Amino acid sequence: MQTSLKIAVVGSGLVGSLLAIYLKRAGHTVHVYDRNPDIRTIQFSGRSINLAVSHRGWRALDDVGLGDEIRKLAIPMDKRAIHLVGEPLAYQYYGKEGQSIYSISRGVLNRKMVDLAEAEGAEFFFNQRIWDVTLATATLHKGETEKGPWEDLPYDMVFGADGAFSRVRHRMQRQNMFNYSQEFLPIGYKELNIPANADGSHKLDKNSLHIWPRNEFMLTALPNLDGSFTCTLFMPFEGENSFEALKDKKALEDFFATHFPSTIDVIPKLVEDFFENPTSTLVTMKCYPWTYEDKVALIGDACHAIVPFYGHGMNAGFEDITVLNQMMQQYGNDWHTILKEYQKSRKPDTDAIAELSYRNFQEMSSKTADVKFHLQKKIEKWFSEKHPDKWQPLYSRVTFSYRPYAEALAQGDRQKAIIEEVMNLKGIEENWQSPAVENRILELLDKS
């Protein structure tokens, strides 16, 4: 327990709600503000990408005893299911036997997290627009419009957990020596839906993350508890195969018949969903510093928004809370040091997962359909099982461990150079499990 402070959390999303629980457990008075209505009273907007919870996310939940409650809402996925045109369904397993990532609806989880935070004693204030914050005094300014009038809300400390377009960060950006970058992908996404069968069962294998890779665009599907799948179509905004090109019902149906023929029977409301649901953007945002003295701090997407292709946006945000809590345990009531060490620890890792997430789009959309890539994954799995002390595949290092993201990126680059050389060995397709290949990898590891 720390000396009790009055703390405001701006943003009632996943990170803001879990942070509220941690702060309440530490003995603080916690008020959570959100510009939107209570998520428990509204339908989602048709712009959701299902979450893939992995080790880092579960650790943050388990550390406050919530993991088992949340696991009831999740479905384990131990593999990718790759749907190619005119070819049999292929599976790529993620890690060792028993290792899975977990699909969970963003809306379902967010509603549950708000319930749990309220049960801890955190107070939520919805439909409250926070337009600015006075950093030196941790005072929030809320009002109906950006031009005022505003009501001043003084606090001992403020956490900005208000997402990629954070108002709290917007205020911090107006300081000297504040670095900020924002980059949109030329690719957007649109939510679609595969409903359950009449008996409530899933139309596709429910323990797989389904991918229809088509190079510059792709479709994914993640399972829900009610038997449905939340699908996401990722594609360019402009060009030949793009959202711009799919202007009417015929163009859309022809496009899916050509590129995603296996989905025709499982997405009955394709046209309705496509034209009703918004086309959303994908952005990577980086900034620094994340804190102002011992008064204001950013957390989650407010300081490191990433694209969703590694499934680690929420996991990275939850890990922010894990690290912040570790600093609270170590430094007691010294919030100046807590916040300083928190941002120092997390910044390299969040930069690394941003890079990894960007790269993984190429893997998911293109390489998963490549026979040579499948062989590469087999070789990595085979060698890592023989020499677990010498080789851990990059995906496992990111998803099934707690090691720093920055370390995973560095080790992944090292291993990539080695495996590329191995893939060029003569006869590798027939002899990939041979002692010669094993020895060559060991030799390259020693040299690197």
C-alpha positions in Angstrom: 0.0 0.0 0.0 1.2 3.5 -0.9 0.2 6.8 0.7 -3.3 7.4 -0.7 -3.5 9.9 -3.6 -6.4 11.2 -5.6 -5.7 10.0 -9.1 -7.5 10.5 -12.4 -7.3 8.1 -15.3 -8.4 9.5 -18.6 -9.8 6.7 -20.8 -11.9 3.8 -19.7 -10.6 1.3 -22.3 -8.8 -1.9 -21.5 -5.6 -0.3 -20.2 -7.4 2.5 -18.3 -9.7 0.0 -16.6 -6.9 -2.4 -15.5 -4.7 0.5 -14.4 -7.6 1.7 -12.2 -7.7 -1.7 -10.5 -4.0 -1.7 -9.8 -4.2 1.8 -8.4 -7.1 1.0 -6.2 -5.2 -2.1 -4.9 -2.3 0.2 -4.0 -4.7 2.3 -1.8 -5.5 5.3 -4.0 -8.8 7.1 -4.8 -9.3 6.6 -8.6 -11.6 8.5 -10.9 -11.9 7.3 -14.6 -13.1 9.7 -17.2 -14.2 8.9 -20.8 -15.6 11.1 -23.5 -17.8 8.2 -24.7 -21.0 6.7 -23.2 -20.6 3.7 -20.9 -19.5 0.8 -23.1 -21.8 -1.5 -21.2 -24.8 0.3 -22.6 -23.9 0.6 -26.3 -23.3 -1.7 -29.3 -19.8 -1.7 -30.7 -19.3 0.4 -33.8 -18.3 -2.2 -36.4 -14.7 -1.2 -36.2 -13.4 -3.9 -33.8 -10.5 -6.3 -34.3 -10.6 -9.2 -31.9 -7.9 -9.3 -29.3 -5.3 -12.1 -29.0 -4.3 -12.3 -25.4 -0.8 -13.9 -24.8 1.6 -14.3 -21.9 2.2 -10.6 -21.2 -1.5 -9.8 -21.0 -2.2 -12.8 -18.8 0.6 -11.9 -16.4 -0.9 -8.4 -15.8 -4.3 -10.0 -15.2 -3.1 -12.9 -13.0 -1.0 -10.5 -10.8 -4.3 -9.1 -9.5 -6.1 -12.4 -9.5 -8.3 -11.7 -12.6 -6.9 -14.1 -15.1 -9.2 -17.0 -14.4 -12.2 -14.7 -14.6 -11.1 -13.4 -18.0 -10.2 -16.8 -19.3 -13.9 -17.7 -19.2 -14.4 -15.2 -22.0 -11.6 -16.4 -24.2 -11.0 -19.2 -26.8 -7.5 -20.7 -27.1 -5.9 -20.6 -30.6 -2.9 -22.8 -31.0 -2.3 -22.3 -34.7 -2.9 -20.3 -37.9 -5.3 -21.8 -40.4 -4.1 -20.7 -43.9 -6.8 -20.5 -46.6 -5.3 -20.4 -50.1 -7.3 -20.4 -53.4 -7.6 -23.9 -54.8 -5.4 -25.5 -52.2 -6.1 -27.6 -49.1 -6.4 -25.8 -45.7 -2.9 -25.6 -44.1 -2.1 -25.2 -40.4 0.9 -23.5 -38.8 1.2 -24.1 -35.1 2.3 -21.2 -33.0 4.6 -22.7 -30.3 5.2 -25.8 -28.4 2.4 -28.2 -27.6 -0.1 -26.6 -25.2 0.9 -23.0 -26.1 -1.9 -20.8 -27.4 -2.9 -17.3 -27.8 -6.5 -16.5 -26.8 -9.2 -14.8 -28.9 -11.5 -12.5 -27.0 -14.0 -9.8 -28.1 -12.7 -6.3 -27.4 -16.2 -5.2 -26.4 -16.9 -8.2 -24.2 -13.5 -7.8 -22.4 -13.9 -4.0 -22.0 -17.3 -4.3 -20.4 -16.0 -6.9 -18.0 -12.9 -4.8 -17.1 -15.1 -1.8 -16.3 -17.3 -4.0 -14.1 -14.2 -5.4 -12.3 -12.8 -1.9 -11.8 -16.0 -0.6 -10.3 -16.1 -3.6 -8.0 -12.7 -2.5 -6.7 -14.1 0.9 -5.9 -12.9 3.0 -8.9 -15.5 5.6 -10.0 -16.3 6.0 -13.7 -17.5 9.2 -15.3 -18.8 8.7 -18.8 -19.7 11.3 -21.5 -17.1 13.6 -19.9 -14.9 15.4 -22.4 -11.5 16.2 -21.1 -10.0 18.9 -23.3 -6.8 19.8 -21.5 -4.7 19.2 -18.4 -2.5 21.6 -16.5 0.6 19.5 -16.1 2.2 21.3 -13.1 -0.9 20.8 -10.9 -2.5 17.6 -12.5 -5.7 19.5 -13.1 -8.1 18.3 -15.7 -10.3 20.7 -17.7 -13.6 19.3 -19.0 -16.5 20.9 -20.8 -19.0 20.4 -23.5 -16.8 22.0 -26.2 -13.2 22.6 -26.8 -13.7 26.4 -26.6 -15.3 26.1 -23.1 -16.5 27.0 -20.6 -14.4 24.4 -18.7 -14.7 22.9 -15.3 -11.4 22.4 -13.4 -10.9 19.1 -11.7 -7.8 19.0 -9.5 -5.9 15.8 -8.8 -2.7 14.6 -7.2 -1.8 12.7 -10.4 -3.2 12.1 -13.9 -2.7 9.1 -16.2 -3.5 9.5 -19.8 -4.9 6.1 -21.1 -7.0 7.8 -23.8 -5.6 6.1 -26.9 -3.7 6.9 -30.0 -5.3 10.4 -30.2 -4.9 11.2 -26.5 -5.9 14.6 -25.3 -3.5 14.3 -22.4 -0.6 13.6 -24.8 -1.8 16.5 -26.9 -1.2 18.8 -24.0 2.3 17.3 -23.3 3.2 17.8 -27.0 3.1 21.5 -26.4 6.2 21.4 -24.2 9.7 21.9 -25.3 11.8 18.8 -26.0 8.8 16.6 -26.6 9.4 14.2 -29.5 6.4 12.9 -31.4 5.8 10.9 -34.6 2.7 9.5 -36.3 2.6 7.3 -39.4 -0.5 6.0 -41.0 -0.3 2.8 -43.2 -1.8 3.1 -46.7 -3.8 0.1 -45.6 -7.2 0.2 -43.8 -9.4 -2.4 -42.2 -13.1 -3.2 -42.2 -15.0 -5.5 -39.8 -17.0 -8.4 -41.2 -18.8 -11.3 -39.5 -19.1 -15.1 -39.8 -22.2 -16.1 -37.8 -22.6 -19.3 -35.8 -24.3 -22.4 -37.2 -27.9 -22.9 -36.2 -26.9 -25.0 -33.3 -24.4 -22.4 -32.0 -21.3 -24.2 -33.2 -18.5 -22.5 -35.2 -18.5 -22.8 -39.0 -14.7 -23.0 -39.0 -12.2 -24.5 -36.6 -12.6 -22.5 -33.5 -9.1 -23.1 -32.1 -7.3 -21.4 -35.1 -6.6 -17.8 -36.2 -7.9 -18.0 -39.8 -5.9 -16.1 -42.5 -6.7 -15.7 -46.2 -3.3 -14.2 -47.3 -3.3 -12.4 -50.6 0.0 -10.5 -50.6 -1.0 -6.8 -50.5 -4.4 -7.6 -48.8 -5.7 -10.3 -46.5 -8.8 -11.4 -44.5 -8.6 -12.8 -40.9 -11.1 -14.4 -38.6 -11.0 -14.9 -34.9 -13.5 -17.0 -32.9 -16.1 -15.7 -30.4 -17.7 -17.7 -27.6 -21.2 -17.4 -29.2 -20.0 -19.5 -32.2 -19.4 -16.5 -34.5 -16.1 -15.2 -35.9 -15.0 -11.5 -36.0 -13.4 -11.0 -39.4 -11.2 -8.2 -40.5 -10.4 -7.3 -44.1 -7.1 -5.5 -44.4 -6.4 -3.8 -47.8 -5.1 -0.6 -49.4 -7.3 2.4 -49.5 -6.5 3.0 -53.2 -5.4 1.0 -56.2 -6.6 -2.0 -58.1 -7.4 -4.2 -55.1 -8.6 -1.7 -52.6 -11.5 -0.3 -50.7 -11.7 2.5 -53.3 -12.3 -0.1 -56.0 -15.1 -1.9 -54.2 -17.8 0.7 -54.8 -20.9 -1.4 -55.3 -22.5 -4.8 -54.6 -21.3 -6.4 -57.8 -17.7 -5.3 -57.5 -17.6 -6.6 -53.9 -19.2 -10.0 -54.7 -16.9 -10.5 -57.7 -13.9 -9.6 -55.6 -14.7 -12.1 -52.9 -15.6 -14.8 -55.4 -12.2 -14.4 -57.0 -10.0 -13.9 -54.0 -11.9 -15.5 -51.0 -14.2 -18.1 -52.6 -14.2 -20.3 -49.5 -15.9 -17.5 -47.5 -19.0 -17.2 -49.8 -21.1 -19.6 -47.8 -20.0 -18.4 -44.3 -20.3 -14.6 -44.6 -24.0 -14.3 -45.5 -24.2 -10.6 -44.7 -21.1 -9.6 -46.6 -22.7 -6.8 -48.6 -24.6 -5.4 -45.6 -21.6 -5.5 -43.3 -19.2 -4.1 -45.9 -21.2 -1.1 -46.7 -22.5 -0.4 -43.2 -19.3 -0.8 -41.2 -16.7 2.0 -41.4 -13.3 1.7 -43.1 -10.8 2.4 -40.3 -7.2 3.5 -40.4 -4.0 2.0 -38.9 -1.5 4.2 -37.2 1.9 3.8 -35.5 2.5 6.6 -32.9 5.7 7.1 -30.9 6.5 9.9 -28.4 8.9 10.8 -25.5 8.9 11.6 -22.7 5.8 9.9 -21.3 5.8 11.7 -18.0 5.8 15.1 -16.5 7.6 15.2 -13.1 5.5 13.2 -10.6 2.2 14.6 -11.8 1.2 13.2 -15.3 2.0 10.0 -17.2 0.9 8.4 -20.4 0.2 4.6 -20.7 -0.8 2.2 -23.4 -1.7 3.5 -26.9 -1.5 7.1 -25.6 2.3 6.8 -25.8 2.9 3.9 -28.2 0.1 3.0 -30.6 1.0 0.2 -32.9 -0.6 -1.7 -35.9 -2.4 -4.9 -34.9 -0.5 -7.5 -36.9 1.4 -9.1 -34.0 -1.7 -8.9 -31.7 0.3 -7.1 -29.0 -1.4 -3.7 -28.7 -3.3 -4.7 -25.6 -0.6 -7.0 -24.4 2.0 -4.2 -24.5 -0.4 -1.8 -22.8 -1.0 -4.4 -20.0 2.8 -4.9 -19.7 3.1 -1.2 -19.2 1.0 -1.7 -16.0 3.1 -4.7 -14.9 6.3 -2.6 -15.2 4.7 0.4 -13.5 3.5 -1.8 -10.6 7.0 -3.2 -10.3 8.4 0.3 -10.0 5.7 1.1 -7.4 6.8 -1.9 -5.4 10.4 -0.9 -5.6 10.2 2.8 -5.0 7.3 3.1 -2.6 5.9 6.7 -2.5 8.6 8.2 -4.7 6.4 8.8 -7.7 9.1 11.0 -9.4 11.4 8.0 -9.6 8.6 5.5 -10.3 7.5 7.4 -13.4 11.1 8.1 -14.5 12.1 4.5 -14.3 8.8 3.3 -15.9 9.3 5.3 -19.1 13.0 4.5 -19.2 12.3 0.8 -19.0 9.4 0.7 -21.5 10.4 3.0 -24.3 12.9 0.7 -26.0 10.5 -2.2 -25.8 7.5 -0.4 -27.2 9.6 0.9 -30.1 10.6 -2.7 -30.7 7.1 -4.1 -30.8 6.0 -1.3 -33.1 8.7 -2.5 -35.6 7.8 -6.2 -35.1 4.1 -5.5 -35.6 4.8 -3.6 -38.9 7.0 -6.5 -40.1 4.4 -9.1 -39.2 2.0 -7.8 -41.8 4.4 -9.0 -44.5 4.6 -12.4 -42.8 0.8 -12.8 -42.4 -0.2 -11.4 -45.8 2.5 -12.9 -48.0 4.9 -15.4 -46.4 2.2 -17.6 -44.8 1.3 -18.6 -48.4 5.0 -19.4 -49.3 6.1 -23.0 -49.3 9.7 -22.0 -48.5 8.5 -20.0 -45.5 6.7 -23.1 -44.2 9.9 -25.1 -44.5 11.8 -22.3 -42.7 9.3 -22.5 -39.8 9.7 -26.3 -39.7 13.5 -26.0 -39.5 13.3 -23.4 -36.7 10.9 -25.6 -34.7 13.0 -28.7 -35.2 16.2 -27.0 -34.2 14.7 -25.2 -31.2 13.3 -28.5 -29.9 16.8 -30.0 -30.1 18.5 -27.0 -28.7 16.1 -24.9 -26.6 19.0 -23.2 -24.9 20.3 -21.9 -28.2 17.2 -21.0 -30.3 13.8 -19.7 -29.5 11.7 -18.8 -32.5 10.9 -15.0 -32.7 7.1 -15.5 -32.4 7.6 -17.6 -29.3 10.0 -15.1 -27.8 7.5 -12.3 -28.3 4.3 -14.1 -27.5 5.1 -17.0 -25.1 7.7 -15.3 -22.9 8.2 -12.2 -20.7 11.6 -11.3 -22.2 11.9 -7.7 -23.4 10.5 -6.9 -26.8 13.8 -5.1 -27.7 15.7 -8.3 -27.0 13.3 -10.3 -29.1 13.8 -7.9 -32.0 17.6 -8.1 -31.8 17.6 -11.9 -31.4 15.1 -12.2 -34.2 17.4 -10.2 -36.6 20.3 -12.4 -35.6 18.4 -15.6 -36.2 16.9 -14.3 -39.5 20.4 -13.9 -40.9 21.3 -17.4 -39.9 18.2 -19.1 -41.2 18.4 -17.3 -44.6 21.9 -18.7 -45.0 20.6 -22.2 -44.1 17.7 -22.0 -46.5 20.3 -21.5 -49.3 22.0 -24.8 -48.6 21.9 -27.3 -51.5 19.2 -29.9 -51.0 17.7 -28.2 -47.9 14.2 -29.3 -49.0 15.1 -33.0 -48.7 17.7 -32.9 -45.9 16.4 -30.2 -43.5 16.5 -32.6 -40.5 20.1 -33.8 -41.2 23.1 -33.6 -38.9 24.8 -31.4 -41.5 22.0 -28.7 -41.2 22.1 -28.9 -37.4 25.8 -28.5 -37.3 25.7 -25.6 -39.8 23.2 -23.7 -37.6 25.4 -24.4 -34.5 28.4 -23.1 -36.4 26.6 -19.9 -37.5 25.3 -19.3 -34.0 28.9 -19.5 -32.6 30.1 -17.0 -35.2 27.2 -14.5 -34.8 
